[in-house]
Amino acid sequence: PTVVMQLLDHPDFSRYDMSSVRSVSYGGAPAPPELVRRIRAAFPLAQPGNGYGLTETSAALALNSGPDYVARPTSCGPPVPVCDVAIVPEGYDGPEPPDDRPRGPDVVGELWVRGPNVVRGYWGRPDETATTFTRGWLHTGDLARLDDEGYLYIVDRAKDVIIRGGENVYSVVVEAALFEHPDVADCAVVGLPHSTLGEEVAAVI
C-alpha cells in the first residue's frame, strides 16, 4: 500500500490519464480503509485489491478485491480454498486449535493456518520450528477475527498490541483512523512506557 499512497500523492499525478488502469492491488502491510476510497476516485475504472499472506504460506493466504473489498475495506478477504484457518485464544499452547474455543465475528485471537501451501518448518532451526508449527498448524503471530461470512480481518501483530491501563489498543485500528485525515501521508502507532498506565499510545506521523 505504501507505493500506491506515494503514487497518489505525487505532485504530477493529475497530469496523467488513468482511464486505462483496470486493477490496483497490493499487500505486504496493513492498508488503511481510506486508501480504497482514494483509489476509486483516482482510478475510476479500476478494481482495488488487497491480500494477506506470509512467506510460510507461500504468499497469498486470503484475497479481497473488487466490490467485496469496497464493501469490506478493513478485511483482507476470505481464506483461499485450500487453507484451514482458526482463531485461537491468546496464550493457548496446545498442538491443535481447541474445539471449545470462543467463536463469533467479534472474537479476536491468534490466527493459525494449515494447508498444502504451508511450509513444514524452518531449515536448520528446530527450536523455532517446534514452537511455530504444531501438527501441521502454523502459528502466525497475527491477531485476527473472522466475520459471519468467513472474511478475515487482521487486527494486529500480537507483539504490537499496546496495553494501556489494562485495555488492549490495536495499533492498526488507530492508524486507520489517523489515515482518514487528508494531511496524513503515513503514520505508525507505538506504545510508550507510562508510570501509571503501563503504556501510552503514541503516533509517529
NULO-743688 format. One line per field, with one value per residue: residue in three letters; x, y, z negated of N, C-alpha, C in turn; residue number from 1. Coordinates in steps of 0.05 Angstrom, whole numbers, plus 32768, in hexadecimal, padded with zeros to 4 digits. Example, Ala and Ser with C-alpha at 12.3 -4.5 7.8 and 13.67 -1.06 7.14 Angstrom:
// residues 2
type (ala;ser)
nX (8108;8101)
nY (7F8E;7FD3)
nZ (7F64;7F72)
caX (80F6;8111)
caY (7FA6;7FEB)
caZ (7F64;7F71)
cX (8108;8102)
cY (7FBE;8001)
cZ (7F64;7F63)
seq (1;2)
This chain:
// residues 205
type (pro;thr;val;val;met;gln;leu;leu;asp;his;pro;asp;phe;ser;arg;tyr;asp;met;ser;ser;val;arg;ser;val;ser;tyr;gly;gly;ala;pro;ala;pro;pro;glu;leu;val;arg;arg;ile;arg;ala;ala;phe;pro;leu;ala;gln;pro;gly;asn;gly;tyr;gly;leu;thr;glu;thr;ser;ala;ala;leu;ala;leu;asn;ser;gly;pro;asp;tyr;val;ala;arg;pro;thr;ser;cys;gly;pro;pro;val;pro;val;cys;asp;val;ala;ile;val;pro;glu;gly;tyr;asp;gly;pro;glu;pro;pro;asp;asp;arg;pro;arg;gly;pro;asp;val;val;gly;glu;leu;trp;val;arg;gly;pro;asn;val;val;arg;gly;tyr;trp;gly;arg;pro;asp;glu;thr;ala;thr;thr;phe;thr;arg;gly;trp;leu;his;thr;gly;asp;leu;ala;arg;leu;asp;asp;glu;gly;tyr;leu;tyr;ile;val;asp;arg;ala;lys;asp;val;ile;ile;arg;gly;gly;glu;asn;val;tyr;ser;val;val;val;glu;ala;ala;leu;phe;glu;his;pro;asp;val;ala;asp;cys;ala;val;val;gly;leu;pro;his;ser;thr;leu;gly;glu;glu;val;ala;ala;val;ile)
nX (8010;8029;8045;801A;8001;802A;802C;7FF9;8000;8025;803E;8036;800E;7FD9;7FE0;7FDF;7FBC;7F92;7F6C;7F71;7F81;7F72;7F76;7F8C;7FB4;7FCF;7FFB;801D;8020;7FF8;7FBE;7FA1;7F5A;7F49;7F67;7F4E;7F22;7F3E;7F58;7F2C;7F1A;7F46;7F52;7F23;7F0F;7F27;7F30;7F38;7F66;7F7B;7FA6;7FBB;7FF1;8028;806F;8073;8043;8047;803E;8001;7FCB;7F99;7F69;7F4E;7F25;7F0B;7EC4;7EBB;7EE6;7EDF;7EB0;7EC1;7EF1;7F16;7F23;7F4C;7F37;7F17;7F34;7F5F;7F47;7F63;7F76;7F72;7F5A;7F60;7F4A;7F6B;7F6D;7F94;7FD2;7FC8;7FE3;7FDF;7FE6;7FC2;7F8A;7F5B;7F1D;7EF4;7EFB;7EEE;7EBF;7EA9;7E97;7EB0;7ED9;7F1C;7F5B;7F98;7FAD;7FAC;7FC2;7FBC;7FCE;7FDB;7FFE;801D;805C;8089;80AA;80E3;8120;8157;814B;8135;811E;80FF;80DC;80C0;80A2;8083;8069;8038;8020;8014;7FFC;8007;801D;800E;801A;7FFD;7FC6;7F81;7F3F;7F01;7ECA;7E82;7E7B;7EA9;7ED4;7F15;7F36;7F6E;7F85;7FB1;7FF9;800B;8034;8034;8009;7FEF;7FED;7FC7;7FBC;7FA5;7F84;7F7D;7F99;7F97;7FC8;7FC1;7F8C;7F8A;7FAE;7F91;7F68;7F84;7F96;7F6A;7F6B;7F77;7FAA;7FCF;8002;8020;8026;8036;8024;8035;8048;8058;8080;805D;8054;8027;7FFE;8017;801F;801C;7FF8;8017;8024;8048;804C)
nY (7FE7;8018;802A;8035;805F;8085;808D;80A4;80D3;80EE;812A;8131;8110;811B;812B;8101;80D1;80A3;807F;804E;802A;7FEE;7FD0;7FD5;7FBD;7FA3;7F90;7F75;7F98;7FB7;7FD8;8017;8023;8052;8054;8036;8056;8081;8069;805B;808D;80A2;807D;8071;8044;8018;7FDC;7FD5;7FAF;7F81;7F5A;7F24;7F02;7ED6;7EC8;7E94;7E7E;7E79;7EA8;7EC3;7EC0;7ED2;7EF7;7F33;7F59;7F88;7F94;7F7A;7F89;7FC0;7FC2;7FAC;7FC9;7FC3;7F8F;7F56;7F31;7EF1;7EB2;7E8D;7E54;7E24;7E26;7E1C;7E43;7E5D;7E80;7E8B;7E8B;7EBC;7EAB;7E75;7E34;7E02;7DCA;7DCA;7DF1;7DFF;7DDC;7DF3;7E2A;7E71;7E8E;7EB8;7EF8;7F22;7F0E;7F0F;7EF4;7ECC;7EBF;7E81;7E53;7E20;7DF6;7DDF;7E04;7E17;7E1B;7DE8;7DF4;7E18;7E1A;7DFB;7E10;7DF9;7E04;7E33;7E20;7DF9;7E17;7E37;7E18;7DE8;7DA8;7DB0;7DE1;7E26;7E58;7E99;7EC8;7EF5;7F1E;7F13;7F13;7EF2;7F00;7EF6;7EE4;7ECC;7EEC;7F04;7F2B;7F4F;7F62;7F73;7F6D;7F3E;7F4C;7F82;7F99;7FCB;7FD4;7FF8;8010;7FDE;7FD4;7FBB;7FD9;7FDE;7FE8;7FEC;7FFA;802E;8047;8043;8067;8097;809C;80AE;80E4;811A;8131;810D;80E7;80B9;808B;8071;804B;8043;8027;804A;804B;8053;806F;8066;804F;8026;801F;8051;806B;807E;80A5;80A6;80D3)
nZ (8000;7FF6;8024;8046;802B;802D;8064;806E;8052;806F;808B;80C2;80D1;80E3;8117;813A;8162;8147;8157;8170;814B;812A;80FC;80B9;808C;804E;8018;7FDE;7FB3;7F80;7F99;7F9B;7F94;7FAE;7FDC;8003;8012;8029;8054;8074;8082;809E;80C6;80ED;810A;80F5;80CE;808A;8062;802E;8004;7FD9;7FBC;7FAC;7FAC;7F9C;7FAC;7FE2;7FFE;8011;7FE4;7FD9;8000;801A;8042;8074;8073;8042;8022;8021;8003;7FD4;7FBC;7F93;7F90;7FA3;7FC3;7FD4;7FBE;7FE9;8010;8005;7FD2;7F8B;7F55;7F12;7ED9;7EA1;7E5A;7E39;7E1C;7E19;7E19;7E30;7E60;7E8A;7EA3;7E70;7E68;7E4B;7E4F;7E4B;7E79;7EAF;7ECE;7EB4;7E97;7E86;7E93;7E96;7ED8;7EF6;7F28;7F5A;7F91;7FD5;7FE9;7FC0;7FA2;7F88;7F5E;7F41;7F61;7F44;7F12;7EDF;7EAC;7EB2;7ED9;7EBC;7E99;7EB9;7EDF;7ED9;7EDE;7F14;7F13;7F1C;7EF2;7EF6;7EDB;7EE2;7ECF;7ED8;7EF5;7F0A;7F33;7F37;7F6A;7F78;7F85;7F7C;7F4B;7F3B;7EFF;7EE0;7ED5;7EA5;7E82;7E87;7E6E;7E44;7E00;7DDA;7D9D;7D8F;7DBA;7DFB;7E33;7E77;7EA6;7EDE;7EE5;7ECF;7EF1;7F21;7F17;7F13;7F47;7F62;7F60;7F8C;7F8F;7F7E;7F93;7F87;7F50;7F0F;7ED8;7E95;7E55;7E19;7DDE;7D9F;7D5F;7D40;7D5F;7D78;7DB1;7DE3;7E1A;7E56;7E91;7ECD;7EFE)
caX (8000;803A;804B;8002;7FFE;803E;8024;7FE3;8009;8039;8034;802F;7FFB;7FC1;7FE7;7FDE;7FA2;7F92;7F54;7F77;7F88;7F5C;7F7A;7FA1;7FB5;7FE7;7FFC;8036;801D;7FDC;7FB5;7F8B;7F41;7F47;7F74;7F3A;7F13;7F51;7F5C;7F14;7F19;7F5C;7F51;7F06;7F07;7F37;7F26;7F4D;7F6A;7F8D;7FAA;7FCA;7FFF;8042;8082;806D;802B;804D;8031;7FE5;7FBA;7F7E;7F68;7F36;7F27;7EF3;7EAE;7EBD;7EF9;7ED2;7E9C;7ECF;7F0C;7F28;7F28;7F5E;7F28;7F14;7F4B;7F5F;7F38;7F74;7F80;7F61;7F63;7F54;7F4F;7F72;7F70;7FB0;7FDE;7FC2;7FFC;7FDA;7FF0;7FAD;7F76;7F47;7F02;7EE2;7F05;7ED9;7EBB;7E97;7EA4;7EBF;7EEE;7F37;7F6F;7FAE;7FA6;7FBB;7FBB;7FC9;7FC7;7FF2;8010;802C;8075;808A;80BB;80F9;8138;816C;8143;8121;8110;80EA;80C9;80B0;808F;8072;8059;802F;800E;800C;7FF1;8019;8014;8018;8022;7FEB;7FAC;7F6E;7F23;7EF2;7EAE;7E6E;7E7C;7EC3;7EE8;7F2B;7F3F;7F86;7F82;7FCC;800C;8008;8048;8030;7FF2;7FF6;7FDB;7FC5;7FAA;7F97;7F73;7F8C;7F96;7FA3;7FD5;7FB7;7F72;7F90;7FBA;7F7C;7F59;7F95;7F98;7F52;7F70;7F83;7FC5;7FE0;800D;8027;8026;803A;801B;8046;8043;806E;807D;804F;8058;800E;7FEE;8027;8026;800B;7FF7;8025;8023;805C;803D)
caY (8000;8030;8033;8041;8079;8097;8093;80B6;80EC;80FA;8144;8131;80FA;8124;8131;80E9;80C4;8089;8072;8033;8018;7FDD;7FC3;7FE0;7FAA;7FA5;7F7F;7F78;7FA8;7FC0;7FEE;8027;8023;806A;8050;802C;806E;8091;805A;805D;80A8;80A8;806A;806C;802B;8003;7FCE;7FD3;7F94;7F7F;7F3E;7F1E;7EE9;7ED5;7EB7;7E78;7E74;7E7B;7EC1;7ECA;7EB0;7EDE;7F0B;7F43;7F6B;7F91;7F9D;7F6F;7F9A;7FDA;7FBE;7FA5;7FD3;7FBC;7F72;7F4C;7F1E;7ED5;7EA2;7E7D;7E3B;7E0D;7E2A;7E1D;7E57;7E5C;7E96;7E7C;7E9D;7EC4;7E9C;7E58;7E27;7DE7;7DC5;7DCF;7E04;7DF1;7DDA;7E04;7E45;7E85;7E94;7ECF;7F0D;7F35;7F00;7F13;7EE1;7EC8;7EB0;7E68;7E4B;7E09;7DF0;7DD5;7E1B;7E1E;7E0C;7DD5;7DFF;7E29;7E0A;7DFD;7E1F;7DE7;7E10;7E45;7E0F;7DEB;7E2A;7E45;7E05;7DD1;7D96;7DBC;7DFC;7E3C;7E6E;7EB0;7EDF;7F0C;7F1D;7F15;7F0A;7EEA;7F08;7EE1;7EDA;7EC0;7EFF;7F06;7F46;7F4F;7F77;7F7E;7F59;7F39;7F5B;7F9F;7FA3;7FDE;7FCF;8011;800E;7FC5;7FD2;7FB7;7FEC;7FD2;7FFE;7FED;8008;804A;8051;8047;8080;80AE;809E;80BC;8101;811E;813A;80F7;80D7;809F;808D;8058;804D;8033;802B;8056;8045;8067;8066;805E;803E;8010;8028;8066;806A;8094;80A2;80B4;80DC)
caZ (8000;7FF5;803F;8051;801E;8038;807F;806C;8047;8080;8095;80DF;80D6;80F2;8133;814A;8166;8139;815F;817A;8135;8123;80E2;80A7;8076;803D;8000;7FD0;7F9B;7F7C;7FAB;7F8F;7FA4;7FBE;7FF5;8016;801D;8039;806D;8085;808C;80B0;80DC;80ED;8116;80EA;80B7;8075;8057;8017;7FFD;7FC1;7FBD;7FA0;7FBA;7F94;7FBA;7FFF;8007;800A;7FD2;7FDC;8016;801A;8059;8080;8062;8027;8014;801C;7FEE;7FBB;7FC0;7F7D;7F91;7FB8;7FD3;7FCA;7FC2;8002;800A;7FFC;7FB6;7F73;7F42;7EF8;7EC7;7E89;7E44;7E33;7E06;7E1B;7E21;7E3A;7E7B;7E9E;7E99;7E5F;7E72;7E3B;7E50;7E51;7E95;7EB4;7EDE;7EA3;7E88;7E90;7E88;7EA9;7EF0;7EFD;7F43;7F65;7FAC;7FE5;7FF0;7FA8;7FA1;7F71;7F48;7F48;7F66;7F31;7EFA;7ED3;7E95;7EBD;7EE7;7EA8;7E8C;7ECE;7EEE;7EC9;7EEC;7F2E;7F10;7F19;7EE0;7F06;7ECB;7EE8;7EC3;7EEE;7EF0;7F21;7F30;7F3B;7F85;7F7C;7F8D;7F68;7F44;7F2B;7EEB;7ED9;7ECD;7E88;7E72;7E8B;7E5E;7E2F;7DE9;7DCC;7D86;7D90;7DD2;7E14;7E49;7E8F;7EB4;7EF9;7EE3;7ECB;7F0A;7F35;7F11;7F1A;7F64;7F6C;7F62;7FA6;7F8D;7F75;7FA9;7F7D;7F33;7F00;7EBC;7E83;7E38;7E0A;7DC1;7D8F;7D43;7D34;7D71;7D83;7DCB;7DEE;7E37;7E63;7EAE;7EDD;7F16)
cX (8011;803F;8032;7FFD;8011;8037;800D;7FEB;801D;802E;802B;8019;7FE3;7FC7;7FE2;7FC2;7FA3;7F7A;7F59;7F7D;7F70;7F5E;7F91;7FA0;7FD0;7FE5;8016;8035;8000;7FD5;7F9E;7F72;7F3E;7F54;7F61;7F2B;7F25;7F56;7F44;7F11;7F2E;7F5C;7F34;7EFE;7F17;7F2A;7F3D;7F4F;7F7F;7F90;7FBA;7FD8;801A;8055;807B;8054;802F;803D;8014;7FD8;7F9D;7F7F;7F4E;7F39;7F0B;7EDD;7EB0;7ED0;7EED;7EBE;7EA9;7EEC;7F1F;7F2E;7F3C;7F51;7F25;7F2E;7F49;7F54;7F49;7F7D;7F6A;7F6C;7F54;7F5C;7F53;7F77;7F8E;7FBA;7FD9;7FDB;7FF8;7FE4;7FDC;7F98;7F61;7F2B;7EEF;7EEB;7EED;7ED8;7EA8;7EA6;7EB4;7ED5;7F09;7F4A;7F85;7FA5;7FB8;7FB1;7FC9;7FBE;7FDF;8006;8021;8045;8076;809A;80D1;8113;814E;8165;812D;8112;80F9;80D4;80B6;809B;807B;8060;8052;801A;8002;8001;8008;800E;801F;8023;8011;7FD1;7F97;7F52;7F17;7ED6;7E9C;7E6F;7E97;7ED8;7EFC;7F33;7F58;7F85;7F9D;7FDF;800A;801C;8045;8018;7FFC;7FE2;7FDC;7FB1;7F9A;7F85;7F84;7F85;7FA5;7FAE;7FC9;7F9C;7F77;7F9C;7FA5;7F6C;7F6A;7F97;7F80;7F57;7F7F;7FA0;7FD9;7FE8;8015;8029;802D;8033;802A;803E;805C;806A;806E;804E;803E;7FFF;7FFD;8031;8012;800D;8005;8024;803A;804F;8050)
cY (801A;803B;8040;805C;808D;80A0;80A8;80D2;80FA;8114;8144;811C;8103;812A;8119;80DE;80A8;8078;8055;8020;8009;7FD0;7FD1;7FCE;7FAC;7F91;7F85;7F88;7FB0;7FD8;7FFD;8026;803B;8067;8046;8044;807E;8083;805D;8079;80AE;8096;8061;8050;8013;7FF6;7FCD;7FB6;7F94;7F61;7F3C;7F03;7EEC;7EC5;7E99;7E6D;7E76;7E91;7EC1;7EB6;7EB9;7EF4;7F19;7F57;7F73;7F9A;7F92;7F80;7FB5;7FD8;7FB8;7FAF;7FCD;7F9E;7F6B;7F36;7F02;7EC6;7E92;7E61;7E24;7E10;7E27;7E33;7E54;7E75;7E8A;7E90;7EA3;7EB4;7E7E;7E4A;7E0A;7DE3;7DCA;7DE3;7DF5;7DF2;7DED;7E22;7E58;7E8A;7EAB;7EE5;7F21;7F28;7F03;7EFF;7EDE;7EB7;7E98;7E5F;7E31;7E04;7DE7;7DEB;7E23;7E0D;7DFB;7DE0;7E10;7E18;7E10;7E0C;7E0F;7DF3;7E22;7E35;7E02;7DFE;7E36;7E32;7DED;7DC1;7DA3;7DD8;7E10;7E51;7E88;7EC6;7EF8;7F08;7F23;7F0E;7F02;7EF3;7EF1;7ED5;7ECF;7ED2;7F04;7F24;7F43;7F67;7F84;7F66;7F56;7F4A;7F79;7FAA;7FB4;7FD9;7FE8;800F;7FF4;7FC1;7FCF;7FCC;7FE1;7FE9;8001;7FFD;8026;8056;8055;8060;8098;80B2;80AC;80DA;8106;8127;8125;80E6;80BB;80A2;8071;805D;8039;8038;8036;804F;805B;805D;805C;804A;8026;8018;803E;8065;8083;808F;80B2;80BA;80EA)
cZ (8000;8011;804B;8045;8028;8054;807F;8063;8059;808C;80B2;80E5;80E8;810F;8145;814B;815B;8142;8169;8163;812C;8107;80D3;808E;8067;8026;7FF2;7FB7;7F98;7F8D;7F9D;7FA0;7FB6;7FD9;800A;8023;8030;8054;807F;8090;80A1;80C9;80DF;80F9;8109;80D2;80A2;806B;8041;8011;7FE3;7FC4;7FAF;7FB1;7FB5;7FA1;7FD9;800B;7FFE;7FF9;7FD4;7FF1;8015;8031;8063;806D;8045;8016;800E;8005;7FD3;7FBD;7FA9;7F7D;7FA7;7FC8;7FC7;7FCF;7FDC;7FFC;7FFF;7FDF;7FA2;7F61;7F28;7EE8;7EAB;7E72;7E3F;7E1A;7E07;7E26;7E2A;7E56;7E91;7E93;7E87;7E6A;7E64;7E3B;7E56;7E6F;7E98;7EC2;7ECE;7E93;7E95;7E83;7E9D;7EC0;7EF4;7F18;7F4A;7F81;7FBC;7FED;7FD8;7FA7;7F88;7F5A;7F53;7F4B;7F52;7F17;7EEB;7EBC;7E9F;7ECB;7ED2;7E9B;7EA0;7EDD;7EDC;7ED8;7F06;7F2C;7F0D;7F07;7EEB;7EF5;7ED1;7EDA;7ED8;7EE4;7F0B;7F1E;7F37;7F57;7F8C;7F86;7F75;7F64;7F32;7F19;7EE4;7ED7;7EAF;7E78;7E75;7E7B;7E47;7E18;7DD8;7DB5;7D85;7DA8;7DEA;7E29;7E61;7EA1;7ED0;7EF9;7EE0;7EE4;7F1F;7F30;7F18;7F38;7F70;7F6F;7F7C;7FA5;7F84;7F8D;7FA0;7F5E;7F28;7EE3;7EAB;7E66;7E2B;7DEC;7DB2;7D72;7D37;7D45;7D7C;7D9F;7DD3;7E0D;7E43;7E81;7EBA;7EF8;7F29)
seq (1;2;3;4;5;6;7;8;9;10;11;12;13;14;15;16;17;18;19;20;21;22;23;24;25;26;27;28;29;30;31;32;33;34;35;36;37;38;39;40;41;42;43;44;45;46;47;48;49;50;51;52;53;54;55;56;57;58;59;60;61;62;63;64;65;66;67;68;69;70;71;72;73;74;75;76;77;78;79;80;81;82;83;84;85;86;87;88;89;90;91;92;93;94;95;96;97;98;99;100;101;102;103;104;105;106;107;108;109;110;111;112;113;114;115;116;117;118;119;120;121;122;123;124;125;126;127;128;129;130;131;132;133;134;135;136;137;138;139;140;141;142;143;144;145;146;147;148;149;150;151;152;153;154;155;156;157;158;159;160;161;162;163;164;165;166;167;168;169;170;171;172;173;174;175;176;177;178;179;180;181;182;183;184;185;186;187;188;189;190;191;192;193;194;195;196;197;198;199;200;201;202;203;204;205)
